[in-house]
Amino acid sequence: MLERDATFDAAKVREAWDRAADAYAEGQASGRDYYRYEFFGPAQVDLCGDVRGMRLLDVGCGSGYFAREMARRGARVLAIDIAPRMIGHARDHEQREPLGIEYRVGDAAEIGSVFRGESFDMATSCVALQDMPDAATVMRGVRSVLARGRRFVASITHPCSDMPFRAWEKDENGRKRWLCVDRYFDRTALDYAWRGWAYDFTTPALHATLEDWVTWSLGAGFELRALREPRPTADAIRSRPDLEDAARVPYYVIFDLVARA
């Protein structure tokens, strides 16, 4: 059984991300979220490959970053998020830059009951599944809306570095020496504290082991086609020196899953 904070449920996730939405959207629009734009986002886009003409479901779309990346590459995108205020920001962006994306407010755990079976050619999720209280149910729902052989490309924070205890040891000049992590096998809810944005906010997430994530994927009816642990390029680090630590330890993992019979 998963050891889960009883308050980590859909209502708490919706409330937290609604509260965070204005600062989060502003941070993305301003370029503050360069980890997403210059590091793990492009890596996931590359792994998705050619999406032209595909009917694509983006799961946990937030203010729409990854949905827009897929639409710009020719996909016909329907994107969902549990937080109405997040979807409001995504729709505002669609009005300013029309890409034909349909945004809906929805709980990803209900995908299997909301959409017809085999109604999408591909599904994506960009660093969102760990924010969902029941990722296994989400994965089963995603599998149900994909035909055999279709792909689900999903990224999460890396379980081997994003643990219940996590702290960088620094030298006297403030340079990061090594990352201290602990309690990897604790399956528990975490609270992420976001600092330095337009205002501070906190969001809940689930820490589970890499074994859990693979087990949930296989149990949902997927095969693991590939797994990627993105690293920032040398050019990205020259442009953004703060990315240097992400070239030393894995911060994200991307699953390339294929729906099996």
N, C-alpha and C positions, 0 to 999 in steps of 0.2 A: 504493500500500500504506500501511496505517496504521503509523506508527512507534509501537510499543507496548512498554512495559516487559514483558519476558518473564515477570516474576513477577506481572503483573496478570492473574490468571485466576480462575476460579470458586472455587478453593480458598482463595486469598488473600482474596477478598471475603467468603466465608463466615466465615473465621477472624476477620477484622477486625471484622465486624459482630456476631459472637457476643461478642467481647471488649467491644465498645461497648454492648451491648444494655441492661445494667442502668442505666448512666448516661444513656443516650439515653431510655429509657422513663421514668425518674425525671424527667428534664428536661421531657418532654412533659407528664407528669402534674402537675408543679408549676407549669406555665405559663411556664417559662423560654423555651420555643421559641415566643415570641410572633410571630416572623416568619411561622411556619406558621399560627398561629391567627388572626392579625389582619391579615395582609398577603396573601401569595400563595395560601394555602389557600382563603380565601373567594373569591378571584378565580377559581380553578379550579372551585370548587363552582358558582359562578354560570354559568360557561361550559358546564358539563355540562347545565344546564337540568333539565327534568322527567325523572326516572329511575324514577318509580313503576312497579312491576311488572316492571321489567327484570331479566333475568339478567345480572349484571355481574361482570366479572373485574377485580380490582385487582392490578396487577403491581408487585412490589417493595413490599409493604405495610408493612414495618417492624413497629412495634408497633401498627399498625392505625388510625392517625388518619383517613386518607381513606376507608378501607373503612367506618368507622363513620359518617362524614358521608354517604356514599351510602346506607347502610342506614337511617339516620334519615329520609332523604327517600323511602323506600319501595322501594329496590332490593333484590333478592335477591342477596347478595354472596358470591362465592368469592374469597378473597384468598390470594396466595402470596408467600413470601419465602424467600431462600436460607439465611437464618440461623436455625437451630432455636431459639436462645435468644430471638430477636426474636419468633418465632411463639409461644413460650411466654408472653411478656408480652401479646401480642394475645389469646391464649386466656384468660389470667387476666382481662383486661378484659371479655371476652365473658361470663365466668362472673359477674362483678359486675354487668354491665349487658347482659343478653341482647338481642341485636339480630338473631339468626338468621344470623350470619356464619359461614361455614365457612372456617377457616384451614388452609392446607397448607404444609408445607416443600417447596420446589421451586426448581430453577434455571429462571429465566425463559427461558433459551435453549432449553429443552426443551418449551415450551408447545405447539408444533406437533405433538409426538409424544405428549403426555400427554392432551390434550383432543380430543374429536371436532370435526370441522369444523363451523363455523356453530352452535356450541353456546352462544354468548353473544350478548346483544342489544347490549352495549356493553362497552368496556374503558377502564380508567383507569390512570394511573401518576403519582404525585405526587413529583416531584424524586427519581427513582430510576434512570431509564434511564442517566444519566451514570455511575452506579456499576457498570454492567454491562460486562464486557469485550467483548461482541459484541452491541451494540445493534441492528445490522442484522438478525441472526438473530432476536433477540427480536421485532422489528417484523414480520418475516415470519410468525413463529409466531402473533402476535396477529391478524394479518390472516386467517390460516387458520381461526381460531375464530369469526370474525365473518361474518355474511351480507352480501351486497352492500348498500350504503347505510347500514350500521351504523357507529358512531363509535368512535374511539379518542382520548380527550382526555388528553394527556400533557404534563407540565411537566418542565423541566430547568433547571439553573443556566445563566444566559445566557452563551453562548460569547464574547460581545463584552466582557464584564467579568470573567469567571472564566477568566483566562488563566494560562499557566505562570509569568509574572511579574505580580504584582499587589500594589500597596502604596498606601495613602493618604498623601499629603503633608499634614502638619498644621501649624497655626500655633503660636505660643508658648503659647497657652492650650489646646492639644490639640484644637482644632476642625479638622475635616476640610476641607481647601482644595480638593484635586482628587485624582482617582484616577489613578495611574500604572499602565499595563498594557503588556505587550509579549509578543512571540512568539505572536501569535494563530494563525499558520499552522503552528505546531508541533503535530502530532497525537501526543499523548503521554499517558502515565499521570501522574497527579498524586497527591500524598498530602495529604489535608485534615487539618490539626491542629485538633482540637476542644478548646478551653480554657474553663475556667470552669464546667464541668459537675461532676457529683458526683466524677468523676475524669477526667483527661485521656486522650484516645484519638486514634487516627489511622485514617483510612479511605482506601482507594484510589478513584480515579475517573479517567475518561477526558476529556481535553480534545480536542474536535474542532471544526471550524468550523461555522458555521450552514449553509453550503453542504452539508457532509457530512450534517447531520441531515435537511435537506430531501431530499437525494439518497437516503438510506436509507429515508425515508418513502415517496417515490414508487416506489422500487425494490421495496418490500414489497407494493405494490398499493394504496396509499392515494392519495387526492386531498387537497390542503390546502384545507380549508373556511375556516379562519380561523387567525390567529396573534395572540396577545396578549402584550404586555409589561406586566405588572401594575405599578401604582404604588400606594403607600400613600395612603389618603385623608387629608385634612386632619385629620379627627377622630382617625384612627389615629396621626398624628404628634403631635397634642396629647397623646394618651394615652401614647405611646411616643416621646419625642423622638429616640431612637436610630434610628428609622426614616427620619429626614430624608434620610440619604444615598441611600436607595433611591428617593427621589423625584427624584434628580438623575441617576442612571445606572441602566440596566436590570440587575437582578440575576437575573431569571428570565424564561423564555419558555414560553408554553403553546401547544401545537399542537392544533388541532381537526381531526382526520383522519377521512376518510370512506372506507370500503372500496369500491373500484370493482370492476367485473366482471373 
